[in-house]
Amino acid sequence: MAARDPEATKARIFEAAVAEFARHGIAGARIDRIAAEARANKQLIYAYYGNKGELFASVLEKKMLDLAISVPVDPDDIEGWIDRLLDYHAAHPELLRLLFWEGMEYGSAELPHEAERQAHYARKVAAVRDAQERGVVTDAIPASDLLFLLVAMANWAVVVPQMKRILVGGEDTDAGRLRDSIKLAARRIVDR
């Protein structure tokens, strides 16, 4: 009989949940499919993570933490930050899919673990505000709005790839041109 490895089981459950939620959203996700993909029983999923909503919140929180660690906001190098953000989302499109599903299912209602999310974004806004106070980026736009605009520009093509293909084109040269355009627009938005 094989030895039990709870951490390996949790990791398999987590990865299966990321894929399931990214593909089907909260309402469409099925614990049965997560359990089958993770080679774990449903009771373990509930024991480790609670209900489906809590599992989704846990998955999203961990994926957002990974983004925050991997690609910290850098208002001193907007173009470099945009490049790193675009690269991150190209390699990890599931995060934006998870956020999109969250928006579809919760709308503007309060989110589970919202206080943690607010603290997460407050740190990012503080970095932009600090750059504004140092004169690195414009203060004509409030820091929170500026961050929202920059993130929206960088993220939208991953959220709606069909629109990107139709409007911009589907070739690698089109993607490169769009990247350059996003960086130019970002630079112009933050210029003093």
Accessible surface in RSA format (square Angstrom, percent):
REM  Atomic radii and reference values for relative SASA: ProtOr
REM  Chains: A
REM  Algorithm: Lee & Richards
REM  Probe-radius: 1.40
REM  Slices: 20
REM RES _ NUM      All-atoms   Total-Side   Main-Chain    Non-polar    All polar
REM                ABS   REL    ABS   REL    ABS   REL    ABS   REL    ABS   REL
RES MET A   1   244.88 126.8 154.48 102.2  90.40 215.2 132.66 112.8 112.22 148.7
RES ALA A   2    92.70  85.2  63.89  98.6  28.82  65.6  74.42 104.8  18.29  48.4
RES ALA A   3    99.99  91.9  65.48 101.0  34.51  78.5  75.84 106.8  24.15  64.0
RES ARG A   4   188.03  78.9 157.77  80.4  30.26  72.0  78.15 106.8 109.89  66.6
RES ASP A   5    80.12  56.1  72.95  72.6   7.17  17.0  27.86  65.6  52.26  52.1
RES PRO A   6    67.83  49.4  64.99  59.2   2.84  10.3  67.75  55.9   0.08   0.5
RES GLU A   7   118.63  68.1 114.16  86.4   4.47  10.6  61.84 119.6  56.79  46.4
RES ALA A   8    37.61  34.6  28.66  44.2   8.95  20.4  36.18  51.0   1.43   3.8
RES THR A   9    16.74  11.9  16.74  17.0   0.00   0.0   2.13   2.9  14.61  22.1
RES LYS A  10    70.72  34.5  70.26  43.1   0.46   1.1  21.45  19.3  49.27  52.5
RES ALA A  11    55.49  51.0  47.82  73.8   7.67  17.4  55.10  77.6   0.38   1.0
RES ARG A  12    69.84  29.3  64.17  32.7   5.67  13.5  33.32  45.5  36.52  22.1
RES ILE A  13     0.00   0.0   0.00   0.0   0.00   0.0   0.00   0.0   0.00   0.0
RES PHE A  14    12.10   6.1  12.10   7.5   0.00   0.0  12.10   7.3   0.00   0.0
RES GLU A  15   103.30  59.3  97.89  74.1   5.41  12.9  48.30  93.4  55.00  44.9
RES ALA A  16     6.37   5.9   0.87   1.3   5.50  12.5   3.39   4.8   2.99   7.9
RES ALA A  17     0.00   0.0   0.00   0.0   0.00   0.0   0.00   0.0   0.00   0.0
RES VAL A  18     9.06   6.0   9.06   8.2   0.00   0.0   9.06   7.9   0.00   0.0
RES ALA A  19    39.20  36.0  31.44  48.5   7.76  17.6  38.12  53.7   1.08   2.9
RES GLU A  20     7.03   4.0   6.70   5.1   0.33   0.8   2.02   3.9   5.00   4.1
RES PHE A  21     0.00   0.0   0.00   0.0   0.00   0.0   0.00   0.0   0.00   0.0
RES ALA A  22     9.37   8.6   6.29   9.7   3.08   7.0   6.31   8.9   3.06   8.1
RES ARG A  23   151.24  63.5 125.52  64.0  25.72  61.2  56.72  77.5  94.52  57.3
RES HIS A  24    59.02  32.3  51.60  35.9   7.42  19.0  33.10  34.1  25.92  30.2
RES GLY A  25     0.00   0.0   0.00   N/A   0.00   0.0   0.00   0.0   0.00   0.0
RES ILE A  26    18.92  10.8  18.92  14.1   0.00   0.0  18.92  13.6   0.00   0.0
RES ALA A  27    70.63  64.9  55.76  86.0  14.87  33.8  63.04  88.8   7.59  20.1
RES GLY A  28    26.92  33.2   0.00   N/A  26.92  33.2  21.40  58.7   5.52  12.4
RES ALA A  29     0.03   0.0   0.00   0.0   0.03   0.1   0.00   0.0   0.03   0.1
RES ARG A  30   113.08  47.5 112.19  57.2   0.88   2.1  37.85  51.7  75.22  45.6
RES ILE A  31    14.65   8.3  10.58   7.9   4.07   9.8  10.58   7.6   4.07  11.0
RES ASP A  32    84.26  59.0  77.04  76.7   7.22  17.1  30.75  72.4  53.51  53.4
RES ARG A  33   102.82  43.2  96.89  49.4   5.93  14.1  59.38  81.2  43.44  26.3
RES ILE A  34     1.35   0.8   0.00   0.0   1.35   3.2   1.35   1.0   0.00   0.0
RES ALA A  35     7.89   7.3   7.25  11.2   0.63   1.4   7.39  10.4   0.50   1.3
RES ALA A  36    77.13  70.9  50.97  78.7  26.15  59.5  63.31  89.2  13.82  36.6
RES GLU A  37   121.64  69.8 106.88  80.9  14.77  35.2  30.49  59.0  91.16  74.4
RES ALA A  38     1.28   1.2   0.00   0.0   1.28   2.9   1.28   1.8   0.00   0.0
RES ARG A  39   173.11  72.7 145.51  74.2  27.60  65.7  77.04 105.3  96.08  58.2
RES ALA A  40    17.38  16.0   0.00   0.0  17.38  39.5   8.96  12.6   8.42  22.3
RES ASN A  41    80.65  55.6  71.21  68.8   9.44  22.7  33.32  80.2  47.33  45.8
RES LYS A  42    78.75  38.4  76.70  47.1   2.05   4.9  30.83  27.7  47.93  51.1
RES GLN A  43   126.19  70.6 121.28  88.6   4.91  11.7  63.26 134.7  62.93  47.7
RES LEU A  44    36.85  20.5  36.32  26.0   0.52   1.3  36.68  25.8   0.17   0.5
RES ILE A  45     0.17   0.1   0.17   0.1   0.00   0.0   0.17   0.1   0.00   0.0
RES TYR A  46    97.08  45.3  88.40  50.3   8.68  22.6  63.87  48.0  33.21  40.9
RES ALA A  47    81.63  75.1  39.35  60.7  42.28  96.2  51.56  72.6  30.07  79.6
RES TYR A  48    60.42  28.2  31.45  17.9  28.97  75.4  29.31  22.0  31.11  38.4
RES TYR A  49    41.49  19.4  26.54  15.1  14.96  38.9  25.43  19.1  16.06  19.8
RES GLY A  50    32.02  39.5   0.00   N/A  32.02  39.5  29.20  80.1   2.82   6.3
RES ASN A  51    89.47  61.7  84.75  81.9   4.72  11.4  33.43  80.5  56.04  54.2
RES LYS A  52    51.43  25.1  49.51  30.4   1.92   4.6  35.58  32.0  15.85  16.9
RES GLY A  53    23.56  29.1   0.00   N/A  23.56  29.1  17.96  49.3   5.60  12.5
RES GLU A  54    68.80  39.5  66.89  50.6   1.91   4.6  22.51  43.5  46.29  37.8
RES LEU A  55     0.15   0.1   0.15   0.1   0.00   0.0   0.15   0.1   0.00   0.0
RES PHE A  56     3.86   1.9   3.86   2.4   0.00   0.0   3.86   2.3   0.00   0.0
RES ALA A  57    11.10  10.2   4.52   7.0   6.58  15.0   8.80  12.4   2.30   6.1
RES SER A  58    39.84  33.7  34.20  45.6   5.65  13.0  18.45  39.3  21.39  30.0
RES VAL A  59     0.00   0.0   0.00   0.0   0.00   0.0   0.00   0.0   0.00   0.0
RES LEU A  60     1.38   0.8   1.38   1.0   0.00   0.0   1.38   1.0   0.00   0.0
RES GLU A  61    83.15  47.7  76.88  58.2   6.28  14.9  35.77  69.2  47.38  38.7
RES LYS A  62   117.39  57.3 113.66  69.7   3.73   8.9  70.70  63.6  46.69  49.7
RES LYS A  63    24.08  11.7  24.08  14.8   0.00   0.0   3.36   3.0  20.72  22.1
RES MET A  64     7.95   4.1   7.95   5.3   0.00   0.0   7.46   6.3   0.48   0.6
RES LEU A  65    98.23  54.7  96.74  69.2   1.50   3.8  97.65  68.6   0.59   1.6
RES ASP A  66    57.34  40.2  53.66  53.4   3.68   8.7  18.23  42.9  39.10  39.0
RES LEU A  67    14.71   8.2  14.71  10.5   0.00   0.0  14.71  10.3   0.00   0.0
RES ALA A  68    26.51  24.4  18.52  28.6   7.99  18.2  19.30  27.2   7.22  19.1
RES ILE A  69   126.81  72.2 105.58  78.7  21.24  51.2 111.61  80.4  15.20  41.2
RES SER A  70    57.42  48.5  27.40  36.6  30.03  69.2  21.27  45.3  36.15  50.6
RES VAL A  71     6.46   4.2   5.13   4.6   1.32   3.2   5.13   4.5   1.32   3.6
RES PRO A  72    78.77  57.4  75.35  68.7   3.42  12.4  78.31  64.7   0.46   2.8
RES VAL A  73    20.79  13.7   3.46   3.1  17.34  41.8   3.46   3.0  17.34  47.0
RES ASP A  74    42.13  29.5  40.82  40.6   1.30   3.1  10.82  25.5  31.30  31.2
RES PRO A  75     9.77   7.1   7.73   7.0   2.04   7.4   7.73   6.4   2.04  12.7
RES ASP A  76    86.27  60.4  55.01  54.8  31.26  73.9  27.28  64.2  58.99  58.8
RES ASP A  77    63.68  44.6  58.70  58.4   4.98  11.8  22.34  52.6  41.34  41.2
RES ILE A  78    16.08   9.2  11.22   8.4   4.86  11.7  11.22   8.1   4.86  13.2
RES GLU A  79    53.37  30.6  51.86  39.2   1.51   3.6  20.12  38.9  33.25  27.1
RES GLY A  80    14.49  17.9   0.00   N/A  14.49  17.9  13.31  36.5   1.19   2.7
RES TRP A  81     4.65   1.9   4.65   2.2   0.00   0.0   3.92   2.1   0.73   1.2
RES ILE A  82     0.00   0.0   0.00   0.0   0.00   0.0   0.00   0.0   0.00   0.0
RES ASP A  83    36.91  25.9  36.91  36.7   0.00   0.0  13.06  30.7  23.85  23.8
RES ARG A  84    93.22  39.1  89.92  45.8   3.30   7.8  57.00  77.9  36.22  22.0
RES LEU A  85     6.90   3.8   6.90   4.9   0.00   0.0   6.90   4.8   0.00   0.0
RES LEU A  86    18.33  10.2  15.85  11.3   2.48   6.2  15.93  11.2   2.40   6.5
RES ASP A  87    77.13  54.0  71.47  71.1   5.66  13.4  28.13  66.2  49.00  48.9
RES TYR A  88    15.33   7.2   9.11   5.2   6.23  16.2  14.94  11.2   0.39   0.5
RES HIS A  89     0.87   0.5   0.87   0.6   0.00   0.0   0.31   0.3   0.57   0.7
RES ALA A  90    74.07  68.1  46.11  71.2  27.96  63.6  53.08  74.8  20.99  55.6
RES ALA A  91    72.72  66.9  39.54  61.0  33.18  75.5  50.77  71.5  21.95  58.2
RES HIS A  92    59.44  32.5  59.44  41.3   0.00   0.0  36.43  37.5  23.01  26.8
RES PRO A  93    33.82  24.7  33.82  30.8   0.00   0.0  33.82  27.9   0.00   0.0
RES GLU A  94    29.42  16.9  29.42  22.3   0.00   0.0  11.71  22.7  17.71  14.5
RES LEU A  95     0.11   0.1   0.11   0.1   0.00   0.0   0.11   0.1   0.00   0.0
RES LEU A  96     6.99   3.9   6.11   4.4   0.88   2.2   6.25   4.4   0.74   2.0
RES ARG A  97   112.76  47.3 110.35  56.3   2.41   5.7  29.24  40.0  83.52  50.6
RES LEU A  98     0.00   0.0   0.00   0.0   0.00   0.0   0.00   0.0   0.00   0.0
RES LEU A  99    42.49  23.7  35.41  25.3   7.08  17.8  35.70  25.1   6.79  18.3
RES PHE A 100    95.95  48.0  87.74  54.3   8.21  21.4  94.80  57.5   1.15   3.3
RES TRP A 101    75.32  30.2  75.32  36.5   0.00   0.0  68.52  36.5   6.79  11.0
RES GLU A 102    13.09   7.5  13.09   9.9   0.00   0.0   1.18   2.3  11.91   9.7
RES GLY A 103    40.25  49.6   0.00   N/A  40.25  49.6  32.51  89.2   7.75  17.3
RES MET A 104   126.33  65.4  92.66  61.3  33.67  80.2  73.61  62.6  52.72  69.8
RES GLU A 105    66.26  38.0  29.41  22.3  36.84  87.7  25.61  49.5  40.64  33.2
RES TYR A 106    58.94  27.5  48.46  27.6  10.47  27.3  38.16  28.7  20.78  25.6
RES GLY A 107    52.06  64.2   0.00   N/A  52.06  64.2  34.79  95.5  17.28  38.7
RES SER A 108   126.29 106.7  83.33 111.2  42.97  99.0  55.03 117.2  71.26  99.8
RES ALA A 109    62.47  57.4  44.79  69.1  17.69  40.2  56.17  79.1   6.31  16.7
RES GLU A 110   138.92  79.8 114.72  86.8  24.20  57.6  37.96  73.4 100.96  82.4
RES LEU A 111    30.59  17.0  26.27  18.8   4.32  10.8  27.20  19.1   3.39   9.1
RES PRO A 112    44.67  32.6  25.65  23.4  19.02  69.1  38.43  31.7   6.24  38.8
RES HIS A 113    74.74  40.8  54.38  37.8  20.36  52.1  53.53  55.2  21.21  24.7
RES GLU A 114    43.59  25.0  40.39  30.6   3.20   7.6   9.14  17.7  34.45  28.1
RES ALA A 115    75.48  69.4  63.26  97.6  12.23  27.8  65.38  92.1  10.11  26.8
RES GLU A 116    93.30  53.6  84.66  64.0   8.64  20.6  47.67  92.2  45.63  37.3
RES ARG A 117    40.24  16.9  36.10  18.4   4.14   9.9  15.24  20.8  25.01  15.2
RES GLN A 118   106.69  59.7 100.50  73.5   6.19  14.7  38.26  81.4  68.44  51.9
RES ALA A 119    45.92  42.2  38.11  58.8   7.81  17.8  44.84  63.1   1.08   2.9
RES HIS A 120    17.39   9.5  16.28  11.3   1.11   2.8   8.37   8.6   9.01  10.5
RES TYR A 121    83.78  39.1  83.73  47.6   0.05   0.1  66.10  49.7  17.67  21.8
RES ALA A 122    58.47  53.8  47.24  72.9  11.23  25.6  53.96  76.0   4.51  12.0
RES ARG A 123   152.17  63.9 140.82  71.8  11.34  27.0  77.35 105.7  74.82  45.3
RES LYS A 124    28.16  13.7  26.02  16.0   2.14   5.1  14.63  13.2  13.53  14.4
RES VAL A 125    19.99  13.2  19.99  18.1   0.00   0.0  19.99  17.4   0.00   0.0
RES ALA A 126    49.68  45.7  44.51  68.7   5.17  11.8  45.86  64.6   3.82  10.1
RES ALA A 127    33.81  31.1  23.72  36.6  10.09  22.9  32.19  45.3   1.62   4.3
RES VAL A 128     3.44   2.3   3.44   3.1   0.00   0.0   3.44   3.0   0.00   0.0
RES ARG A 129   114.15  47.9 114.15  58.2   0.00   0.0  39.97  54.6  74.18  45.0
RES ASP A 130    66.38  46.5  63.96  63.7   2.41   5.7  19.71  46.4  46.67  46.5
RES ALA A 131     0.00   0.0   0.00   0.0   0.00   0.0   0.00   0.0   0.00   0.0
RES GLN A 132    18.59  10.4  12.64   9.2   5.95  14.2   4.02   8.6  14.57  11.0
RES GLU A 133   136.94  78.6  96.86  73.3  40.08  95.4  48.57  94.0  88.37  72.2
RES ARG A 134   121.56  51.0  85.81  43.7  35.74  85.1  64.91  88.7  56.65  34.3
RES GLY A 135    33.54  41.4   0.00   N/A  33.54  41.4  16.95  46.5  16.58  37.1
RES VAL A 136    59.08  38.9  34.21  31.0  24.87  59.9  39.86  34.6  19.23  52.2
RES VAL A 137     1.92   1.3   1.92   1.7   0.00   0.0   1.92   1.7   0.00   0.0
RES THR A 138    11.53   8.2  11.27  11.4   0.26   0.6   2.97   4.0   8.56  12.9
RES ASP A 139    95.00  66.5  73.00  72.7  22.01  52.0  16.79  39.5  78.21  78.0
RES ALA A 140    88.14  81.0  49.92  77.0  38.22  87.0  60.65  85.4  27.50  72.8
RES ILE A 141    45.86  26.1  45.30  33.7   0.56   1.3  45.86  33.0   0.00   0.0
RES PRO A 142    82.87  60.4  71.87  65.5  11.00  40.0  82.54  68.2   0.33   2.0
RES ALA A 143     5.24   4.8   0.53   0.8   4.71  10.7   0.53   0.7   4.71  12.5
RES SER A 144    55.82  47.2  50.02  66.8   5.80  13.4  30.29  64.5  25.53  35.8
RES ASP A 145    69.89  49.0  66.92  66.6   2.97   7.0  14.82  34.9  55.07  54.9
RES LEU A 146     0.64   0.4   0.64   0.5   0.00   0.0   0.64   0.4   0.00   0.0
RES LEU A 147     8.56   4.8   8.56   6.1   0.00   0.0   8.56   6.0   0.00   0.0
RES PHE A 148   147.82  74.0 142.70  88.4   5.12  13.3 147.11  89.2   0.71   2.0
RES LEU A 149    74.66  41.6  74.15  53.1   0.50   1.3  74.26  52.2   0.40   1.1
RES LEU A 150     1.50   0.8   1.50   1.1   0.00   0.0   1.50   1.1   0.00   0.0
RES VAL A 151    46.07  30.3  46.07  41.7   0.00   0.0  46.07  40.0   0.00   0.0
RES ALA A 152    42.65  39.2  33.55  51.8   9.09  20.7  41.88  59.0   0.77   2.0
RES MET A 153    49.49  25.6  38.13  25.2  11.36  27.1  33.04  28.1  16.46  21.8
RES ALA A 154     0.16   0.1   0.04   0.1   0.12   0.3   0.04   0.1   0.12   0.3
RES ASN A 155    17.21  11.9  17.21  16.6   0.00   0.0   6.22  15.0  11.00  10.6
RES TRP A 156   130.25  52.3 129.48  62.7   0.77   1.8 120.89  64.5   9.36  15.2
RES ALA A 157    18.13  16.7  12.05  18.6   6.08  13.8  15.07  21.2   3.07   8.1
RES VAL A 158    33.80  22.2  23.62  21.4  10.18  24.5  28.46  24.7   5.34  14.5
RES VAL A 159    36.30  23.9  13.53  12.2  22.78  54.9  17.54  15.2  18.76  50.9
RES VAL A 160    18.40  12.1  18.40  16.7   0.00   0.0  18.40  16.0   0.00   0.0
RES PRO A 161    76.02  55.4  72.41  66.0   3.61  13.1  72.73  60.0   3.29  20.4
RES GLN A 162    97.01  54.2  93.07  68.0   3.94   9.4  50.57 107.6  46.44  35.2
RES MET A 163    83.11  43.0  80.78  53.5   2.33   5.5  69.78  59.3  13.33  17.7
RES LYS A 164    61.58  30.0  55.94  34.3   5.63  13.4  19.04  17.1  42.53  45.3
RES ARG A 165   139.42  58.5 132.64  67.6   6.78  16.1  53.30  72.8  86.12  52.2
RES ILE A 166   121.21  69.0  92.97  69.3  28.24  68.1  97.69  70.3  23.51  63.8
RES LEU A 167   136.98  76.3 103.70  74.2  33.28  83.7 105.22  73.9  31.76  85.5
RES VAL A 168    32.91  21.7  24.14  21.9   8.78  21.1  26.18  22.7   6.74  18.3
RES GLY A 169    20.55  25.3   0.00   N/A  20.55  25.3  19.10  52.4   1.45   3.2
RES GLY A 170    59.52  73.4   0.00   N/A  59.52  73.4  20.66  56.7  38.86  87.0
RES GLU A 171   120.81  69.4 117.37  88.8   3.45   8.2  38.77  75.0  82.05  67.0
RES ASP A 172   130.67  91.5 118.69 118.1  11.98  28.3  36.58  86.1  94.09  93.8
RES THR A 173   110.99  78.9  98.10  99.5  12.89  30.7  90.17 121.1  20.82  31.5
RES ASP A 174    22.17  15.5  22.17  22.1   0.00   0.0   0.01   0.0  22.16  22.1
RES ALA A 175    38.14  35.1  32.79  50.6   5.35  12.2  33.51  47.2   4.63  12.3
RES GLY A 176    33.14  40.9   0.00   N/A  33.14  40.9  31.72  87.0   1.43   3.2
RES ARG A 177   124.44  52.2 118.63  60.5   5.81  13.8  67.98  92.9  56.46  34.2
RES LEU A 178    36.93  20.6  35.17  25.2   1.76   4.4  36.93  25.9   0.00   0.0
RES ARG A 179    62.79  26.4  61.30  31.2   1.49   3.5  23.56  32.2  39.23  23.8
RES ASP A 180    86.62  60.7  81.17  80.8   5.45  12.9  27.04  63.6  59.58  59.4
RES SER A 181    56.43  47.7  49.35  65.9   7.07  16.3  27.61  58.8  28.82  40.4
RES ILE A 182    15.05   8.6  13.32   9.9   1.74   4.2  15.05  10.8   0.00   0.0
RES LYS A 183    33.16  16.2  33.16  20.3   0.00   0.0   5.72   5.2  27.44  29.2
RES LEU A 184    66.15  36.8  65.64  47.0   0.51   1.3  65.71  46.1   0.43   1.2
RES ALA A 185    36.34  33.4  30.76  47.5   5.58  12.7  36.20  51.0   0.14   0.4
RES ALA A 186     0.00   0.0   0.00   0.0   0.00   0.0   0.00   0.0   0.00   0.0
RES ARG A 187    93.62  39.3  93.62  47.7   0.00   0.0  40.56  55.4  53.06  32.2
RES ARG A 188   164.64  69.1 147.30  75.1  17.34  41.3  48.18  65.8 116.46  70.6
RES ILE A 189    49.12  28.0  38.47  28.7  10.65  25.7  44.83  32.3   4.29  11.6
RES VAL A 190     9.00   5.9   8.93   8.1   0.07   0.2   8.93   7.8   0.07   0.2
RES ASP A 191    82.08  57.5  68.35  68.0  13.73  32.5  23.44  55.2  58.64  58.5
RES ARG A 192   159.36  66.9  91.86  46.8  67.50 160.7  60.98  83.3  98.37  59.6
END  Absolute sums over single chains surface
CHAIN  1 A    10835.9       8910.3       1925.6       6338.1       4497.8
END  Absolute sums over all chains
TOTAL         10835.9       8910.3       1925.6       6338.1       4497.8
